[in-house]
């Protein structure tokens, strides 16, 4: 898991600190959400400047981005979904996890 987080810090580089519901959080740094409905979450700022939590990923499935056929299929499927370049969408972060 550490490798994935370091990847996001290096590629996105926009990791900062903000306040979300009274607590300090790191921005643009995905983290696991145990016992939640989704596998990962990330805090980001939206267009209005508010900090929001974006949840993504099925907790019952593993990311098989190491298998080229599965990666190619996922990237093709998710490429047509809205939010491909919007940091406030789950699709954006999921595609980042798959390195699409």
C-alpha positions as a Markdown table, in Angstrom:
| # | Residue | x | y | z |
|---|---|---|---|---|
| 1 | Unk | 0.0 | 0.0 | 0.0 |
| 2 | Unk | 2.8 | 2.4 | 0.7 |
| 3 | Unk | 4.0 | 2.2 | -2.9 |
| 4 | Unk | 0.6 | 3.2 | -4.2 |
| 5 | Unk | 0.4 | 6.3 | -1.9 |
| 6 | Unk | 4.0 | 7.3 | -2.8 |
| 7 | Unk | 3.0 | 7.0 | -6.5 |
| 8 | Unk | 0.1 | 9.5 | -6.0 |
| 9 | Unk | 2.3 | 11.9 | -4.1 |
| 10 | Unk | 4.9 | 11.8 | -6.9 |
| 11 | Unk | 2.6 | 12.0 | -9.8 |
| 12 | Unk | 0.0 | 14.4 | -8.6 |
| 13 | Unk | 2.3 | 16.4 | -6.3 |
| 14 | Unk | -0.6 | 18.6 | -5.0 |
| 15 | Unk | -0.7 | 17.1 | -1.5 |
| 16 | Unk | -1.6 | 19.7 | 1.0 |
| 17 | Unk | -3.3 | 20.0 | 4.4 |
| 18 | Unk | -6.9 | 21.2 | 4.8 |
| 19 | Unk | -9.7 | 21.0 | 7.3 |
| 20 | Unk | -12.6 | 18.6 | 6.8 |
| 21 | Unk | -15.4 | 18.5 | 9.3 |
| 22 | Unk | -13.2 | 19.9 | 12.0 |
| 23 | Unk | -10.1 | 17.7 | 11.5 |
| 24 | Unk | -6.9 | 18.2 | 9.5 |
| 25 | Unk | -6.6 | 16.0 | 6.4 |
| 26 | Unk | -4.2 | 15.5 | 3.6 |
| 27 | Unk | -5.4 | 16.5 | 0.1 |
| 28 | Unk | -5.1 | 14.3 | -3.0 |
| 29 | Unk | -3.7 | 11.4 | -1.1 |
| 30 | Unk | -5.8 | 8.2 | -1.4 |
| 31 | Unk | -6.2 | 6.0 | 1.7 |
| 32 | Unk | -8.0 | 2.8 | 2.5 |
| 33 | Unk | -11.4 | 2.9 | 4.2 |
| 34 | Unk | -11.8 | -0.3 | 6.3 |
| 35 | Unk | -15.4 | -1.3 | 7.1 |
| 36 | Unk | -16.8 | 1.3 | 4.7 |
| 37 | Unk | -18.9 | 0.9 | 1.5 |
| 38 | Unk | -15.9 | 1.7 | -0.7 |
| 39 | Unk | -12.3 | 0.5 | -0.7 |
| 40 | Unk | -10.5 | 3.8 | -1.0 |
| 41 | Unk | -11.2 | 7.5 | -0.3 |
| 42 | Unk | -9.4 | 10.7 | -1.0 |
| 43 | Unk | -10.0 | 14.3 | 0.2 |
| 44 | Unk | -10.0 | 16.9 | -2.6 |
| 45 | Unk | -11.0 | 20.5 | -3.0 |
| 46 | Unk | -13.9 | 21.2 | -5.4 |
| 47 | Unk | -14.4 | 24.2 | -7.7 |
| 48 | Unk | -15.9 | 26.2 | -4.9 |
| 49 | Unk | -12.9 | 25.6 | -2.7 |
| 50 | Unk | -14.7 | 23.2 | -0.3 |
| 51 | Unk | -13.0 | 20.0 | 0.8 |
| 52 | Unk | -14.9 | 16.9 | -0.1 |
| 53 | Unk | -14.3 | 13.2 | 0.4 |
| 54 | Unk | -14.4 | 11.1 | -2.8 |
| 55 | Unk | -14.9 | 7.3 | -2.2 |
| 56 | Unk | -14.1 | 4.8 | -4.9 |
| 57 | Unk | -13.4 | 1.1 | -5.4 |
| 58 | Unk | -15.3 | -2.1 | -4.6 |
| 59 | Unk | -14.0 | -3.5 | -1.3 |
| 60 | Unk | -14.7 | -7.1 | -2.4 |
| 61 | Unk | -12.6 | -6.9 | -5.6 |
| 62 | Unk | -8.9 | -6.6 | -6.0 |
| 63 | Unk | -7.1 | -4.4 | -8.6 |
| 64 | Unk | -5.5 | -6.6 | -11.2 |
| 65 | Unk | -3.7 | -3.9 | -13.1 |
| 66 | Unk | -0.7 | -6.3 | -13.4 |
| 67 | Unk | -2.6 | -8.4 | -16.0 |
| 68 | Unk | -2.4 | -6.5 | -19.3 |
| 69 | Unk | -5.7 | -7.8 | -20.7 |
| 70 | Unk | -7.7 | -6.8 | -17.7 |
| 71 | Unk | -6.0 | -3.4 | -17.5 |
| 72 | Unk | -6.7 | -2.7 | -21.2 |
| 73 | Unk | -10.3 | -3.7 | -20.8 |
| 74 | Unk | -10.9 | -1.6 | -17.7 |
| 75 | Unk | -9.2 | 1.5 | -19.2 |
| 76 | Unk | -11.3 | 1.2 | -22.3 |
| 77 | Unk | -14.5 | 0.8 | -20.3 |
| 78 | Unk | -13.9 | 3.7 | -17.9 |
| 79 | Unk | -12.6 | 6.0 | -20.6 |
| 80 | Unk | -16.1 | 6.9 | -21.8 |
| 81 | Unk | -17.4 | 7.7 | -18.3 |
| 82 | Unk | -17.8 | 11.4 | -17.3 |
| 83 | Unk | -15.2 | 12.7 | -14.9 |
| 84 | Unk | -12.1 | 11.2 | -16.5 |
| 85 | Unk | -10.2 | 14.4 | -15.9 |
| 86 | Unk | -12.1 | 15.8 | -12.8 |
| 87 | Unk | -10.4 | 15.2 | -9.5 |
| 88 | Unk | -13.8 | 15.3 | -7.7 |
| 89 | Unk | -15.0 | 12.1 | -9.5 |
| 90 | Unk | -14.5 | 8.5 | -8.4 |
| 91 | Unk | -13.7 | 7.6 | -12.0 |
| 92 | Unk | -10.6 | 9.9 | -12.0 |
| 93 | Unk | -9.1 | 8.2 | -8.9 |
| 94 | Unk | -10.0 | 4.7 | -10.0 |
| 95 | Unk | -8.3 | 5.3 | -13.3 |
| 96 | Unk | -5.2 | 6.6 | -11.4 |
| 97 | Unk | -5.1 | 3.4 | -9.4 |
| 98 | Unk | -5.1 | 1.4 | -12.6 |
| 99 | Unk | -2.5 | 3.8 | -14.3 |
| 100 | Unk | -4.8 | 4.4 | -17.3 |
